[in-house]
Amino acid sequence: MKLTNRVNAMQFSPIRRFNPMGKKAEADGKKVYHLNIGQPDVETPECFMDAIRNFDSKVIAYAESQGIEPLRSAIVDYMKMYDMDYVNDDVLVTMGGSEALIMTFLTILNEGDEVLVPEPFYTNYHTFAKCASGEVKPITTKAEDGYHYAKKELIESCITDKTKAIVCLNPGNPTGNVLTKDEMKMICELAKEHDLWILSDEVYREFAYDGREVTSFGMMKEYEDRIIIIDSVSKRFSACGARVGCAISKNKEFLDGLLKIAQGRLCTPTIDQVGAAALYRLPKSYYEEAKAEYVGRRNAAYEELMKIPGVVCEKPGGAFYMTAKLPVDSAEDFLVYLLKEFEDKGETVMFAPAEGFYATPGLGKDEMRIAYVLKKEDMRRAVELIRLGLEKYNGQ
């Protein structure tokens, strides 16, 4: 018996693959600062659990496949804060942004079709495209250029007759890159010219820093027939385990296709949707407070990172990740050293090697991604441990 070529072509998560080493280090008595996964330590807003506690139905029944109306209405009202005019029928609720992505690729890709994705990219795009028998076609960026990809010539050079969509994670993971409205319009014009879908993953929407405005492809009304927005409660509301996301689009044919798949999996968990509806009703002040917290964490991490000789990193403009080039040949080997051999005062640190965030073989070997999801003082100490570890590692 054999597995499919599809699943054999997939990779294990480069973010999670070193977790057993991290657990072993902790079992050996070390404190490990986890910068390897985007799991914030910020408390989930109380309104989520309050809404669940007030849920008084005697039966937890199936929800509609599109999602419960209170949640879809809350998402629509939330989008209106940013002058995006959607209605409930434009929203289909999913089990996290991940299911929205999988279902979208299944809906828009035929076997062998390509999606353009700026690399380094969120690693699961590769897995999700493979699930739909599609391929990721990378738009390669460099640390020295701040991982910027919104250049017409660069994007257009990657388009082939197999290209069906361009994926924009904005603000970005793993680089923290943020698109301007002008850059988004340029991408829209290219997509229209080449008849492409725009898949806009906006789960970090509010986390745009240093005076950058909140942007969304949903603001590009002229191109709305080809725009698919992916959203989620995971990062914005620090509710990763709730597994509630959605796909939003004005393209009815696309949504009808998506609904066929959604009906096959019946529904997103009813209780989680009840809590998520309350999250989307939070006032704008919540987002400002959350953003200020992450700015402080980013600044703390970046200041410490800049103390490391030979590091190449542009201060990220959004999300809560930064990717940096290290003065090593292999970030993976360095991480193994940190977890197995290094400690300072009984502490060590864990990051995600960046090679797995690239589709192009050989790229990212000397790069790491860190998630600044810990308190400021913990971020400072964690990056200090990277510096101290490098001093010993390179001094061997």
N, C-alpha and C positions, 0 to 999 in steps of 0.2 A: 504494500500500500504506500502511496506517495501523497505528499501535500501538493497544493497548487503552486504553479510558478508565481502566482500573485503574492502569496504569503511568504514564499521563499525569498522574494525580492525585497521584502520589508526588513527594517532594522529594529533591534531593540532600542528602547529609549536611551539616548546618551545622557539624559538628565538623571535617570534612575539607576543606571547600570552599576554605579559605584556605591549604591546604598548599603549593600552587605558589608563593604569595607568600613563605611562610616559606623555601622552598628557594632562591628567588631572593635573598632577603636573606642567606642563608648563602653562596651562591655569590659574592655581592658582598663577602664577608669579615666579615660580622657574626656574632657569636655570638647565637643565638636560644634563649631559655629557653622550652621547650615546656610550657605549662600548658593546652593546648587539648585534649588527649586523655588518657583514663584508662589510660595505659601506665606502670606503676610502673617505677622503676629498681632496685627491690629484686630481688636474685638469686632465681631459681627454686630451690626446695630441691633439693639434690643427689640426693635419693632418686628424683626423676623420671628423670633420666638413668641412674642406677644400675640401676633396674628395666629400662630399655630395653636397656642393655648386657648384662644377664643373661638377656634373652629369647633362648632357644636353639632355637626352632622352625625347622626347615629350610624351611618354607613360610609366608609371611605370608598366611594364608587369610582368607576372609570371617569376620567375627564374627557372632554372633547379632544380629538386628535390634534386640532389646531391650538389647543390650550384653553384654559378657563377665561371667560370674558373679563373678570376683574383684573387679571394679570395683563391681558392684551390691551385693555383700556389704560392701565397704568403705564405701560410701555409707550403707547401712543401719546399720552399726556407728557411723559418725560421727554420724548423726542421734540415736542412742541416748544420746550424750553430753548431749543437751539434752532427754532424756525424751520423745523422739518414737519411737513404736513402729511402725516400718514393716518390711516384709519385701521380699525381692528382687523379687517380682512386682509391687510397688508402684512400682518404679523403671524408667524407660525412658531409656536413654542416648542423647544427641543430639550433633550437631556444634556444640558450644558452647551457651550459653544462648539464643543467637539462633535456632537451629533449633528448640529446644524451644518458644520463643514462637510462631514461624511455624506449627509443626505444631499447637499448641494452638488458635490462632485458626482455623485451617482446620477443626479438629474441633468447635469450639463455636459458630462464627458462620455464619449464613446471610447472603445478600446483603441489605445495608441494616441489619443488626444493629449495635448500638452497644456499645462498651465504655467505661466511665467511667475516666478517668485524671486524677489531679491534675496540673495544669499550674503551672509548667513541668515537663516530663517527658522521659524518655529518648527521644530523637528517633525511634529505630527503631520504637517502638510504632506510630507513624503508618504507616510502611512495611509493617509486619507485618500490621496490621489491613486495609490496602488489599489486600494479597496475598490475603486471605480475603474480599474484597468487603465488608468491614465498615467501620465508621466509629469514630473516636475522638471521644468526647464529653467535653470538658474540665471538670474541677472547678477553677475558677480560684482561685489563691492570690496573696498579695501579699508583697513583700519586707518591708513594714512589719509584717506579722504573722508573720514568720519562715517564711513559706510553709507554715504549718500548715493541714491540710485535714480532720483527723479530727474533724469536727463534724457531728452527725447531721442538722441542718437543712440544712447546706450540701450534703451528699452527696445527701440525699433530694430536694432541689429539682432535681437534675440527672437523676433517674431518669425514664425514659419507658417506653412500652409496647414500645419497640425495644431497651431495655437488656438485655443478656444477661450482663454480667460487670463487676466492678470490679477494676481492676489496682492493686496496691499494691507499689511498689518500696521495700523496707524492709530496711536503711537506704536513703535515697533518692539518686538521681542525677537532676537536678543540684544539689539543694538541701541534702543531708545531713540531711534530716528523719528522725526515728526515732519509730516508733509505740510506745506503751506497750501492755501487755497489756489494759488496760481499753479503750483505743481500738480495739484489734483485736477485742475481744469485741463492741463496739458495731457495728463494720463487719460482723461475722459475723451479728449479729441482724438488721441491715438486709438483708443478702443473703438470709437465710432468709425474711424477711417478703416480699421481692419476688422470690424464687426466682431468685437470681443466682449465677453462679459467682464464686469469689474466686480471682483469679490473683495469686499472691504471688511476686514476683521477689525472691529472697533471696541474690543473688550476693555481697553485702557483709555477710552475716549477723554475723560476729564484730566488725565495725568499728563498735561502739557505745561512745561515750566518756562521760567525766565521771560514772561510776557508773551509767550506763544498762545494764540487763541485756540479754543476748542474747535476742531474742524471735523467734518464728516462728509463722505461722498453723498450722503443724503441731502446735502445743501446744494448739490449740482443738479437742480431740477430739470435742466435741459436734456440730461442724459439718463433720466431715472428709469427708462425702460430696460437698461442693461446693467443696472446697479443692484447688487445683492449685499445687504449689510448683515454681518454676524455680530450678535451681542450676547452678553452673559452677565450674571450676577457675581461670578466667581471672584474677579479681581477688584472691580469697582467697590463692591460691598464686603470684601473679605469673607465671602461665603462659598469657598471653593467646593466644599462637600455637599452643597445644596443641589448641584447639578441641574441648574435651570439656565437655559439660554434661549436664543430665538434667531430666526432668519426673517429679515424684513425686506420687502421689495414691492415695487409698483407693477412688476411684470406678472400679470395674472396667469399666463401660460406656465411660467416657472413655478409659481406657487401651487398651481393645480398638480404639476408633476411632483412637487415636494410632498403634497398631501397624500398622494398614493403611497409613498413610503411611510409617512407618518401614521397612516391608518393601519399599515401592516404591523407596526410596533405598538399599536393601540394608543398609548398616551404617555405623557410625562407625569411623574408622581404628583398626585393631587395635592398632598400636604405641602410639598416643597413649593408648588406654585402659589399656594395661599400665602406663605411667608414671603416669597419673591415679590408679590404684588405690593406688599407693604414697603419693601425696600425701594421700589421705583417711585413711591410717593414721598420719599424723604425730601426735605427742602434743599435749595441750592447751597445753603450754608454748610451742609454735610460735605459736599464735594470740595469746597474751599478748604475746610479743615483737613480733610484727607490729603489733598494736594500739598498743603503746607507741611504735613508730617513727612511725606515722601521726599519733598525737596530737601528737608533737613537731613534725611538719611542719605540721599544722593550726595549732597555736599560733603558730609562726613566721610563717606566711602571714597569719593573722588580726591579729596584733599590727602587722604592717606595713600591712595594709589599713586599720586604724583610724587610721593617721596621715594618711590622705587626707581632706581636708575634703569634706563633702557625700556621702560614701559611705553607703549604707544596707545593712547586712548583720548578721544574727544569727549568732553563732558556731554552726556546724553541729554536730549531735550524733552524726553517724556518716558512714560511707562515706569517700571521699576527694575530695569536691567541695564547693565553696561557690559560691553565686550571689549577686551583689551588684549593687545599683543604683549607677550611676556618675553624676557630675555632667556628663553630656554628652547631646546630643540623640540621637546615634546611636553605639552601641558598635561597629557595623560600620565606620563611617567612622573612628573612633578607632583601631581595630585596623589598618586599611589605613595610617593615618598612622604607627603604630608600626613596621610592616614596611617601608614604602617611604621614609619621611623621617626617622624618629627614630633616634638612637643615643646611648648614653652610654658612653664608653670602649670603643667598638666593640661594644657589646652592645645587644640589644633583647629583647622578650618577645612571646609569642603566647598568646592566650586564645581561648575560644569565645564569640562573641556569642550572647546568650540568646534572641533573637527566634525562632530556629528551634526552640527547646524549647517553644514555645507553639502551641496550635491556634487560639486566638482572635486574629484579625488585629489588628495594632497593638500588641499587648502585648510587653514584653521588649525594646523597641528600645534602651533606655538601660541594659540589664543585661548582665552578662558571667558566664560560668561559668569558674572556674579549677579545675584538678585539682591537688591538692597531692601530686604523685607524685615530686617531686624531693627531694633531701637538704635538711635544714633550712636550711643556709647558702645553697643555691641558691634555695630558696623565698623567703627574705628578700630576696635580690638581685632576683629576678624581680618581686616585688610592689613593691619600691623603684623598679624601672624603670617600672612602671605609674604610680606616683605622679609620677616625674620627667617621664614622657611627658605626663601630664595637665596638669602645670604649663605645659609648652611649648605643648601643643595648645590649651588654653583661653586662653593668653596671646597667641595669634596675632592 
